[in-house]
Structures are given as structure tokens and as C-alpha cells.
Amino acid sequence: MKFTCDKNAFQKEISFAQEIISSKSAVSVVSNVYLEAFENTLVIRATDIKIGFETRIPVEVQEPGGITVFCDKLGGILGSIPEGTIEIEQKDNRIIIKPTFKKAQFSLKTISSEQFPQLPDIDDDKYFSLPAADFKAMIAQTVFAVSDDETRYFMNGVFVERAEEGLVTVATDGRRLAYVKRTLSGNIPDFKGVIVPPKILSLILRRAPEEGLIDVAINDKNIFVKFGLYRLSSILIEGQFPNYQKVVPESQKYELSFKRSEFLEALKRVSIFVEQKSRRTFFAISENKIVLSSEESEVGTAREEISCTYEGPEAVIAMNYRYIDEPLRVMDCEDVLMRYTETSRAVTLSPLPESDYFHILMPMQVD
Amino acid sequence: MRRYFHIDLDAFFASVESIDNPELHGKPLIVGGASSRRGVVSTCSYEARRFGVHSAMPIAEARRLCPQGIYLPVRMERYVELSSKVMSIYADFTPELIRVSIDEANLDMTGTERLWGSPEEAAAAIKKRVREETGLSISVGIAPNRYLAKIASGIRKPDGLVLVEPGQEAAFMRGLELDKLWGAGVKTRGRLEELGLDTMEKLCSVGRETLCQLFGKAGGDFLFMGSHGQDPGIYGQEPKSRSISAETTFERDVRDRESLESVLLGMAEELCARMYDEGLSSRTIQLKLRYEDFETLGARETMRGPFIGSAGIYDAALRVLNRKWDGRPLRLIGLGLANLGAGEVEQGSLFEDDSDRAAKKSAAVERAVFEASKRGLGKITRARLVPKPEKDKPKK
């Protein structure tokens, strides 16, 4: 194998591959990136066993062939050499990387491309298209709420299911829940709801363009995603996602509304004193005002008042700081509607005017 | 001028047993986690010590040395109850109190003369209250630093009082037998004797550098400071947040996993009971290991949620032990719960979870047992910790 290419273009794809790879052991083939050159194309593949990644870039191929190399070191080399054309050539069980304008030369050990795991694949006609902006918004609105508790593996991903005229995404860690139901045009086929690990979703959020379409395909083991020249796949989490519909309150007794940015700012200041273990923060609601306050500690305490629209009885709700901060950060509205029935039961946050998503959080014990 | 009291409850578990059952008074009592195969002596009465039984000794060996002994299971809840009572008496004398373990405390009594009189008077007052309110006897060591106070408390037992005046630290140490040098076990003493350093006086004549060459940096510093009556920092920096801990220094270094596990199980129960007793909760465990060469290491592990019951604490302790212990003989093992807070704030849950519920149920049972035994409703202990009758022992 021998090819020449632009260093920057190559480096960009290798750094994407590095995000996929989780193993840093130089002897393991899954620490390696797969390179295959043919017909003036370079195919790049990477995997962490669960996620598959493939892209292609145009290169000048002198000699076709395939090989795998330690991705971490390849990335290090590419990051250290100046822009320009580079030449990559396989010699026995090494590849030689040469910037064409410097006298430097790197030699990197390889593992044969046959040992690289076969990435899962699906027929092209199984893909359906989603507007990138919509799919990314659905991910952003839910992915943070995923549980990282491995004993509750079935909550370790975002649940994606078909809805009439669109898709639903839901994530929960058992204490809070994020939900989006978006109407999407297109040819979405019927499929049984699946639990998608957050890693591939975060990659889509970071790497997929804002505009255009993202192609998605789902079978019973994997989800496949295509955008630009990228092809990603991820295994699905097996298991039964909790019956989330059951915990969505049908109606709630009291409601109040406030400015999202004002609330977030106040929350940030109060959080300085929030007790780090429980992260309990108090919200005292009375007519047209909310008082945010921290636990009283030996160090001190913080308290801030903001205005709101509210006409119900006075109440104090205690919530985990993170559980209220995270959804408010990703909501895309100016005003927020908060609903509750009792201070010990679920609190709902939705945009005002209401849209196609909401967040539910369970409060903490007040005293 | 600093003034520290180190107070040790005399043969604590055994004393509690004979208070609760006066018929046992004056008999060789051995309390320990004691199934026939595993289990070590937690405490034994002075009568049993005459047979050569000592704490952390395998129960099987104790039975061999003292077949006529009365072997009793550990009733941790009851000991914790009395320990708390005693600790709260200490706390009436000073707020600066380190609870070293269930039966030991180190009190900073600096500047309390106007309140409690001379150190002897203060010690007598503490002894009197402890005896009147619990029936227990204590030994008190008083010294200008914590280390010396600890050593002084062990000099005259039971019901002892030993006072080391400021300026007398080095002289006091020189007058002691080598085996009173706390932190130096059989093996270190053997090594010292091989080097001809068979008395404290001879040890004191050796320079710090020489000791460091012979015993390594940590060991050398420890021996030098200790033998000169300076505190080598045995209780470390006082933690910023509250923690409770228990530790055992083995008279003979231990490398047998089962013994270590039994000691840890006992400690987990003790810590759990103390935690409940004070209405606290924790999700961080810390394990302390000191090897024969004085190399000391600590490791901690923080759980996702608070410990529910002693089983959780024990499991976490084993995980850390497996990770950190390299199998070499240990001279000391300690277990602690860190970042103690007021009972964990309850976070509401969207879905009912079966495994959560099961853990909470068994912890509720443990708590109920604890409360019941506190109120004197019988003796309840883990079946695993009940001594097996002799006749059930498998014949070898």
C-alpha cells in the first residue's frame, strides 16, 4: 500500500477515528485504525467493538492495499507535522510516514487488516432520512438524562420509537426523564422501539452538520447512521425500557412560569453553596416569586429571588441542582412552564408556549 | 502546652458481656466472630489473656490455648450502644475528641484545667462517670502528644492512669520495654533485637538516618520519632469532613486472607452500627493497610448511593482489599467511612426498583435488630457469627 494525501484532510478523519476508539493498548487491533487504499480513495475504519466508523477521502494511490496502525500514535504524528502533502507507504509490517517537504520520517508498526473486526452492515434500501437539525435537537434534548448506572443497563441509552408522523426520543435515569415527540416528514418505517447508547448520539451531535439530512437504519441489533461520507453504527442496548408513559403526569394542579435565562443565572450563583453530595437546592414558590436557596452549611449559604407568574399556594420544593440545571440548559425557549401537584411528586418543565418536548424530575425530600 | 488524654475501655467487649451477665464475671471470656472455620478473637477478658489468648488471634488457636474459655458471639449493637454512651461522657469534658475506634478515644484536653482541675482530677472525674453510668472501667494515658498518650494508656491496665509531664517525653520512653513501642510488632522487635537494639534505651541512641537506612524512610522515621516520644502522626491529619473508622494492629503480622476478611466483617458491622447510632450516612469507604515494613497506604472508594446496611460496607471493603493488597503480611488494617453526612436526603424515584427495595428491606431489618438490642430486647446476631459448638467441628 502506498498513497499521498493532504495532511490536514487526513488528520481530520483520524481525529474522528480517535474519538471512536477506546482501547489504548498498542497490541490490540481495536486500538488501530483501518486504512485501505484503492482507486484513489482511502477508506478509514475504526471501532470500539460497540461502535463502527467508516469514512473515505480522496487520495492519490500509488499502490493499493490495506493495513491497520495504532491510531493514537498516528494521530500524534499527524498533529506534530506541518501542513502539506504526506506520503504513506507500507514496508513489510510497518508503514513509513514521510512529509514530502521535510527530512523527517516515522515508522509505525502495523497489524494486518484481516484481523480487523468486520463492522456490521445493512442494505442501503433500509435507510430512512431525517432532517439533521430535527434529529440533533431530539438528541440534545434527551441524551444528558441517560443513566450511567450499569446495574440499570436498560436506562443506559436513549429510547427511540416510532410515533404517528414522526419519532419519540426518551431518556431517564429513574429520577428524571426527558421526552421529545417530533413530527417528521419522510419515509420512516415501522420499527420496534430501541435503546441507543449515548456515545453514537453524542458523536452525531458533535459531528453531523446542522443542515441537510441524516440517514438512519435500524435492525434488531444495531442502529446505522449516514451523513456526508461518514457511516456510523452502534449496537443497541438489549432490555426493556421502563414504561415511561406511566410516569408522565396526565394533568398537574399548579403551574408557574419564569424566564429561563434569569432562572439559570440565579441557579448558577446559588449552586456555589449547594451541598456537593446531594446537590439539594430549595425552591420556595409564592405569589409571583421563586426564592432559590442552598442548604445551610458551615461555609455559608446562598439565596436569590427571581420573579415568576404564579397564583397557587406557597410551597417549597427541593430538587437536585443538576436535575433542574441540565434540562433548562438545553431547552430552546425564553419562558419556561413549571407544573406540579404536590411538592413530593413529579415536577414538569416545558417550554412556553408549549412545544413537542418536556422534562420530568422527581423532587427530593425537603427536610 | 498541649495536653492529650488517650482513653481505652478495658477488655471492652468481654466487659460488656460480664456486665450484662454477672455470672460470667471473673471467667475467661473470649468474644469473637467465631464460626469454626473462620473468625478471630475480637476481645478477651484479662482472665483469658493469662492463657495467651489475644485479639486478632484465630478462634481455633484460642480454643487450643484456652479450652475452658467461654466463647461468645460479637453483639456489636450492644457494644456500640455502650460505646456511644461512653463517648458522649468524654464529649462532656472536651469537644476535641477523636473516636479512634469503638473502645478508644483521644481527647484534646488542652486548656481545660480551670474547668476540670489537674489532669489527674479530670481523669478521675471521667473514670467515675464512666463507671457509674455504664459499669465499665477505663485506662487513661495523659501526655503532651497523641502518640505518647496512646502508649501511656496501655502501660497500666486495667483501670490505669499514667501521666507524662511535658519535657519528660523522651525520658518516659527510655524507661519503657521495647514492646511498648506502639506500632512496632513482633517482627520489627525481632529485627531490632538482631541488630542488638533490644532495649528502648539502645534504640534511642541510634540516629534517625541510621534507622532510615535499616528500616526504610517510613519505618525509620516512625521508630525514631516514636522512641523519642514524638508523635509520628498516628492519627494523621484530622479529616475535614466527619469520618468514623476502626483499625486493628496485629500483634503478629497477618497474611491470611480469611483472617483479614473476618476482621473486616467485624469492622463493617461496627462502623455500620456506629453510623446508624449517630443517624449518619456515607457512601465513601476508606481502607488503610500497613505492611510489615511500615509502608502504609490508604485507598478509598465512593459508591453511587449511600451504604445500605453493613453488607454493602463489607462488600466495598473486600473490593478495595482485592485491589490494593499485594498479599504481603500486614501489621495493621483499618476501615473507615468518610464524608459522613446527616442521613442521606431522599431523592424521589420515578420507577419502583426491585433491587433497591430488597437492599432497603434488609437494611431495615438490620436497623430494627439494632434498635431492639438497644432497648434490651434479647440478643440477636448474625448466624454466621455464632460460635459453633465443639461437637459440630469436623474431625480432621
Chai-1 contact restraints between the chains, C-beta under 6 A:
chainA,res_idxA,chainB,res_idxB,connection_type,confidence,min_distance_angstrom,max_distance_angstrom,comment,restraint_id
A,G174,B,S349,contact,1.0,0.0,6.0,A-B,restraint_1
A,G174,B,L350,contact,1.0,0.0,6.0,A-B,restraint_2
A,G174,B,F351,contact,1.0,0.0,6.0,A-B,restraint_3
A,R175,B,Q347,contact,1.0,0.0,6.0,A-B,restraint_4
A,R175,B,S349,contact,1.0,0.0,6.0,A-B,restraint_5
A,P242,B,F351,contact,1.0,0.0,6.0,A-B,restraint_6
A,V247,B,L350,contact,1.0,0.0,6.0,A-B,restraint_7
A,K277,B,G341,contact,1.0,0.0,6.0,A-B,restraint_8
A,S278,B,V345,contact,1.0,0.0,6.0,A-B,restraint_9
A,R280,B,V345,contact,1.0,0.0,6.0,A-B,restraint_10
A,M362,B,G348,contact,1.0,0.0,6.0,A-B,restraint_11
A,M362,B,L350,contact,1.0,0.0,6.0,A-B,restraint_12
A,P363,B,G348,contact,1.0,0.0,6.0,A-B,restraint_13
A,M364,B,V345,contact,1.0,0.0,6.0,A-B,restraint_14
A,M364,B,Q347,contact,1.0,0.0,6.0,A-B,restraint_15
A,Q365,B,V345,contact,1.0,0.0,6.0,A-B,restraint_16
A,Q365,B,E346,contact,1.0,0.0,6.0,A-B,restraint_17
